[in-house]
Amino acid sequence: MPPKAYFYALPYEYYEKDKVRRYGFHGTSHKYVAGRAAAMLNKKPEELKLISCHLGNGSSITAIDGGKSVDTSMGFTPLAGLPMGTRSGDLDAGILQYLMKKYNLNIDEMLNILNKKSGVEGVSGVSSDFRDLSDANDKGNQRAGLALDMFCYSVKKFIGAYAAAMGGVDAIIFTAGIGENSAQQRMDIASGLEYMGVKMDENANQVRGEEKVISAPDSRVKVLLIPTNEELMIAMDTANLVKNK
């Protein structure tokens, strides 16, 4: 990532002395699906602008321009970015001070709340499992519906932001537990992106865990479902390291 993407607007010495910066996570997954996307589109990675959506209990989105990550939603820790199963994602840091003072919490207690009691579970009061949330929403649970709406809305905002950051996008990738298995969440996220050239195919989208183009044939921006394989990517990277020694 370029410095403008990984720097935080903190005093510069925290980067110099303590290496506080955006690092991101799920890199192995994003790398694998980006490579598969290039193969599916019969293009070289260097020719593509991709947005990879690794959506699961832990979720992150990465902008990949010419085969390189140029921005990502997680940060110094995996707590940043999207609301996740039990993690809050991005929030106003002033909330921490407000809640810690009001409820006499120390920093460890506060971080435990942000990491383990927040996210879609905290909002819904139901579960961190999106299947449970969908079932509860179908039965009229409004908080479960709100949690799902918040998640999809946040993903959609990152997609729009990363398309702007890269000056366009050729394909959007869905992967990981939710991305691979939830046709409803994929459709909810992609709906409204027609302005940027996304046109979904409802029938093609009715699939789980299968490598497939799920956008319409005339969609200018392709939408791909690609099951991730982090173990294979690790093995391939290890083999390359050993080979090049």
Solvent accessible surface area in square Angstrom, and as a share of the most:
residue,aa,sasa,rsa
1,M,59,0.26
2,P,45,0.28
3,P,77,0.48
4,K,185,0.79
5,A,18,0.14
6,Y,28,0.11
7,F,62,0.26
8,Y,64,0.24
9,A,117,0.91
10,L,93,0.47
11,P,71,0.45
12,Y,125,0.48
13,E,78,0.35
14,Y,103,0.39
15,Y,47,0.18
16,E,103,0.46
17,K,163,0.69
18,D,83,0.43
19,K,108,0.46
20,V,35,0.20
21,R,50,0.18
22,R,50,0.18
23,Y,100,0.38
24,G,16,0.15
25,F,78,0.33
26,H,45,0.20
27,G,48,0.46
28,T,43,0.25
29,S,0,0.00
30,H,6,0.03
31,K,111,0.47
32,Y,29,0.11
33,V,0,0.00
34,A,12,0.09
35,G,37,0.35
36,R,81,0.30
37,A,0,0.00
38,A,3,0.03
39,A,53,0.41
40,M,47,0.21
41,L,38,0.19
42,N,140,0.72
43,K,105,0.45
44,K,133,0.56
45,P,55,0.35
46,E,122,0.55
47,E,103,0.46
48,L,7,0.03
49,K,60,0.25
50,L,4,0.02
51,I,0,0.00
52,S,0,0.00
53,C,0,0.00
54,H,15,0.07
55,L,1,0.00
56,G,8,0.08
57,N,85,0.44
58,G,19,0.18
59,S,0,0.00
60,S,0,0.00
61,I,0,0.00
62,T,5,0.03
63,A,0,0.00
64,I,9,0.04
65,D,46,0.24
66,G,23,0.22
67,G,42,0.41
68,K,150,0.64
69,S,49,0.31
70,V,39,0.22
71,D,32,0.16
72,T,6,0.04
73,S,3,0.02
74,M,2,0.01
75,G,0,0.00
76,F,96,0.40
77,T,59,0.34
78,P,44,0.28
79,L,27,0.13
80,A,23,0.18
81,G,4,0.04
82,L,0,0.00
83,P,19,0.12
84,M,0,0.00
85,G,0,0.00
86,T,32,0.19
87,R,67,0.25
88,S,23,0.15
89,G,2,0.02
90,D,93,0.48
91,L,71,0.35
92,D,98,0.51
93,A,77,0.60
94,G,40,0.39
95,I,68,0.35
96,L,33,0.16
97,Q,111,0.49
98,Y,130,0.49
99,L,50,0.25
100,M,44,0.20
101,K,153,0.65
102,K,124,0.52
103,Y,131,0.50
104,N,138,0.71
105,L,41,0.20
106,N,83,0.42
107,I,87,0.44
108,D,103,0.54
109,E,79,0.35
110,M,1,0.00
111,L,68,0.34
112,N,57,0.29
113,I,54,0.27
114,L,10,0.05
115,N,49,0.25
116,K,135,0.57
117,K,124,0.53
118,S,18,0.12
119,G,6,0.06
120,V,2,0.01
121,E,60,0.27
122,G,36,0.35
123,V,44,0.25
124,S,4,0.03
125,G,57,0.54
126,V,61,0.35
127,S,19,0.12
128,S,23,0.15
129,D,43,0.22
130,F,15,0.06
131,R,171,0.62
132,D,64,0.33
133,L,0,0.00
134,S,35,0.22
135,D,78,0.40
136,A,16,0.12
137,N,63,0.32
138,D,120,0.62
139,K,174,0.74
140,G,55,0.53
141,N,55,0.28
142,Q,159,0.70
143,R,131,0.48
144,A,0,0.00
145,G,11,0.11
146,L,93,0.46
147,A,0,0.00
148,L,11,0.06
149,D,98,0.51
150,M,78,0.35
151,F,0,0.00
152,C,9,0.05
153,Y,134,0.51
154,S,15,0.10
155,V,0,0.00
156,K,55,0.23
157,K,116,0.49
158,F,39,0.16
159,I,0,0.00
160,G,22,0.21
161,A,54,0.42
162,Y,11,0.04
163,A,13,0.10
164,A,81,0.62
165,A,73,0.56
166,M,14,0.06
167,G,68,0.65
168,G,28,0.27
169,V,16,0.09
170,D,56,0.29
171,A,0,0.00
172,I,2,0.01
173,I,0,0.00
174,F,2,0.01
175,T,0,0.00
176,A,9,0.07
177,G,44,0.42
178,I,14,0.07
179,G,0,0.00
180,E,23,0.10
181,N,55,0.28
182,S,23,0.15
183,A,19,0.15
184,Q,113,0.50
185,Q,5,0.02
186,R,2,0.01
187,M,33,0.15
188,D,56,0.29
189,I,1,0.00
190,A,3,0.03
191,S,46,0.30
192,G,48,0.46
193,L,4,0.02
194,E,105,0.47
195,Y,160,0.61
196,M,20,0.09
197,G,13,0.13
198,V,2,0.01
199,K,102,0.43
200,M,29,0.13
201,D,39,0.20
202,E,116,0.52
203,N,129,0.66
204,A,16,0.12
205,N,0,0.00
206,Q,123,0.55
207,V,19,0.11
208,R,161,0.59
209,G,40,0.38
210,E,88,0.39
211,E,69,0.31
212,K,68,0.29
213,V,60,0.35
214,I,0,0.00
215,S,7,0.04
216,A,9,0.07
217,P,124,0.78
218,D,99,0.51
219,S,4,0.03
220,R,172,0.63
221,V,2,0.01
222,K,57,0.24
223,V,1,0.00
224,L,0,0.00
225,L,0,0.00
226,I,0,0.00
227,P,36,0.22
228,T,35,0.20
229,N,55,0.28
230,E,56,0.25
231,E,131,0.59
232,L,79,0.39
233,M,14,0.06
234,I,100,0.51
235,A,57,0.44
236,M,89,0.40
237,D,44,0.23
238,T,69,0.40
239,A,60,0.46
240,N,79,0.41
241,L,127,0.63
242,V,99,0.57
243,K,167,0.71
244,N,121,0.62
245,K,208,0.88
